[in-house]
Amino acid sequence: MTAQYHLVVVETTSQAALQQTGVRRTPQRLAIAAVLAQTGKETSAQELYERVRKKHAYIGRATVFRSLDTLVTAGLAQRLERPGHISAYVWCEPGHHHHLICTTCRTVEDLDEEAVAPLAETIARQRGFRVDHATLDFYGECRSCSSRARSSLPRLRGRVRAGAANRART
């Protein structure tokens, strides 16, 4: 799949999602939704604004913030939290789901309700608490970043022993 083809698919998908949720489709909102959907990672409003402005110089910062609020309200985006209580946003397909957020590469993966349902059932059974709605975001390292980190660890076993042996001799 070429990058240009992927962009057209993302734009079409985001347009359809806006239409499906009843959100008014302005040129600005369509552009913002398409860029957010194309990003594939969590992004701050400022980062999104900078990306949108590359193609649509007429779109202002306030328009990006208002559009993000509209997309969140419509369930097409979710607000996530970065360290330091900074908001970031991710495009969401309609339908209830949760997220896995990589704190290294910032990719976001959807996690279906089926993965979380046993937790809600356990809470209901053990605590007598009826869960009506849950929003869970799991922060950590994705498989790719985790394996990259493991493979880049220095091999210290031999050096540590040699260093310890040298210190023991002195």
N, C-alpha and C positions, 0 to 999 in steps of 0.2 A: 504494500500500500504506500503510495507516494505521500509526501507531506502535504501537498496541495489537495489531494483527494481527501486525506484525513481532515483537513481544515473545513472542507465543504461539508463533510459528514457531520462534524461537530457543530458547525453553524446551523445546519438543517435540524439536528437533534435539539439544540438549544432553542431554536425558533418554535419547534413543535411543542417542546416542554412549556414554554411561555404561553402558547396558545391553549394548551391542555389545562393549565392551571388558572386561566382567565386573567393573567397579568397583561395589562395594556402593553402592546408591542410598539414602542417608540424606536426610532433608529438608534438612539443612544443606548437604550436598554438592551436592544438586540446585540449591539457591538460589545457591550460590557459582559453580557451573558456568554457570548461566543468566546471571548478571550478567557474568561474564568473557566469555562468548560474545557477549552483547549489546553489550559495550563497543566492540569493533571496533578497539581501539587497544591498544598495550602499556600495562600498568598495573602499578604496584608493589603489593605485598601490602597496604601501608597504605592506598593509594587504593582498592583493591578492598574492603578491610574497611570503609572509610567508606561506600562505595556500598551494600554488602550491608546494613549496619546501618540504613540508611534504611527498608528494608522489613522487615528481620528483626532486631529489636533484641536478640533472645536469642542471636545468634551471636557468639561470642567471637573475639578476635584469634588465639589459638592454633589454633582450629578452621579459620580461613581459611588459616593457614600449613600445617597438616597436609593440608588438602584440596588446596592447590596442589601440594604434593609428590606426593600421590596422582595428581592429574591429569597432572603431568609424567611420572611413572613409567608411566602408562597410555597416554601419547602423545597426550593430549587437550589438553595445554597445553605450551608451551615457555618455558623461562627464557631471557630475553635480558639483555643487560647495558647499563645506562645509564652515562653518564659518572660517574666517581667509584666505579665498581665496585658500583653499586646494581642489584639484581636487579629485573627487571620480567617480567611474564608476558603471554602472548598465547594465546587459544583457538586450537586447531588441530583441523581435521577429521582423522579417522584417515587414515593413509597418509603415506608419506614425501614430504616437500617441504622447501623452504627459504623464507627470508623476505626481503622488501625492507622496511626499517624507515625511515620518514621521521623524521629527527631534529628537524624543525620542528613538524609537527602530530601526530606519534606514531602515525600510521596504519601498519598492517602489512598487507602484501599477500603472499599465498602465491606462491611461485615453484616451478613444477613441476620434477621431476627432469630432464626433457628439456632444460631450459635449462643444467643443470650437467653433464650426462653428457659433453659434449665435453671439458670441463676434466679430468674423471677419466680419460678415454681418453688425453688428451695426457700427463698425469702418468704413466700406465702405460707409454706408448710411450717417452717421453723419459727417465724415471727408473727404469723397470723395477719400479715400485711398484704392487702390486695393491691398489686401493682397495676395501675391504669396505663401508665406510659413511662418509658425509660429511654434515656438518651445516654449512651455510653461511648466514650472515645478512649481508646487505648493508645498510649504514647510509649514508644520504644524504638527499637531498630528493626528494620525490615530484613528479610532473609539475605538480600544482596549486600547491604551494608554490614550486617553482622558477619557474614562469611569473609568479606573484604577485611574487616578489622582483625579477625582471627588469623587470616593468612599474612597480615603485615606485622604480627607480633614478632619481636626479635627473638631469636633462638638463643636464650641465655644459659641454658643448662650447663653446657661445657665451660663457659666463661665463669659462671658463678662458682662452680666447684673449684676451678683453677684459682680463682681469686681467693676463695675461702682457704684453700690449701696454702697459698702463699702467705696469707695473713697468719695462719696457724704456725708457720715456720718462724716468723719474726718475733 
